[in-house]
């Protein structure tokens, strides 16, 4: 008779603020892909409370915006790669410092920080469409409460 090994199970899921932001960014990326499939771009307003005065948003169409706990997310469809780089430059001019980067075939992500906010900035190119996704949270934030929003 063969013994069956015990498989450990997790009884409580652990998530960090960074993991929650990445999950939200992934969800927003799905919205981008779906917008590309329909052939049209449906725009939304920035979620109420988004710190736009401290975190400038790229020129373009805001196609997704949400709040999850203390974190804000927004995705902007921009004209081209030059517009994506302009978004990074805007943040640097506001005092943000790049503290990390990662890249894949059609996407790049930057981790930035200022005295007030941490920002995860994602660039994606899909089927000729360019987007910039922002994941923004106050420095030192730990709240994980989700609040669904409709961009208002």
Buried (B, 14 or more C-beta within 10 A) or exposed (E): EEEEEEEEEEEEEEEEBBEBBBBBBEBBBEBBBEBBEEEEBEBBEBBEEBBEEBBBBBEBBBBBBBBBBBBBBBBBBBEEEEBBBBBBEBBEEBEBEBEEEEEEEEBBBBBBBBEBBBBBBBBBBBEEBBBBBBBBBBEEBEEBEEEEBEBE
